Amino acid sequence: RLITPGGAQAGDAVLLTKGPAVETAALLSILSKDRLAERYPPDLVSAALELHKQVTCVKDALIAARWGATAMHDATEGGVMGGLFEVANASNKGMVIREKDFLYPPEIRMVCEYLDLDPLKAIAEGSLLVTIPGERAGGLIAELKANGIASSVIGEVVSDPNRAEIHRLDGRVEELAIPDKDPFWPAFFAGLNMA
């Protein structure tokens, strides 16, 4: 059955697989590998260079569908922030999201820190956003983990479509929106010029 971004229901848990900025870190680590190697431990750089193997969410989506996901969206252009906005908008619902509950693989954090990118707003193909009835979230997380896919509940869907917000790590509360500019692209073209 087709599961679109428009099926989220109030009370659903919002789940994210793999963390933010998977594709960003995968591509930019390749372009920046020599500079990263000068500053970070070799095993962390190696892990970043292996991220390209995670730039898919087919398995994530097939598993989520079996658990009764109400909405799904691959977090591409505009990253997780843009993807969350699109699910909320398509479903005519709000969301309360907490950045502290995101998975942040250290290799992704390294690349975004090095290039001074907001990982929530950078292209994140491979990261799947899922809404699912809250009582099923634990089972879905367990099956994803059994299949080598890390995930976490990052918030919940609320009925008020005007309440679409993310609580950032620094204490700010931002409205969910599609970023004006995906920070991946300037970093990508700068990396091409330095490669």
C-alpha angles and dihedrals in degrees: 000000000000115000110192131187088255102073104077114134130205109266095029118134116240112224130188125198124215096354131264131314097020095151093040092055092042095055099035093048088060092050092044101035097119093049092044090050090057092057110027137051115277094239091055092049090047091052090052091050089055094055092093087078089065097053092109133073101189094113091043091053096046091052093045091051090056090055094054103260111189096202137008135186133176106229101233127142109018091024127232091329092057092043093052090050091050093051092048092046095046091048095043088232137116129238136208109206129183118205090200088070095056121108108241110190107208093235091057091046089050095054094045092046093048093050095037094238129155100238093205093061100041125096109280110182107168092042112103123203113208133181115201137160106279095240090060097048096087093052092048092050090050094051092046089051091050087056094050096260119126118211142161141192106253101179145315141272116249130196097238108087089198091064103075107140145146124211106218126213092251092057097259119132111217128191112241108252142146105267115250089233129010105237090216095077101059089046091048095052092043088052092051090054091051097043 
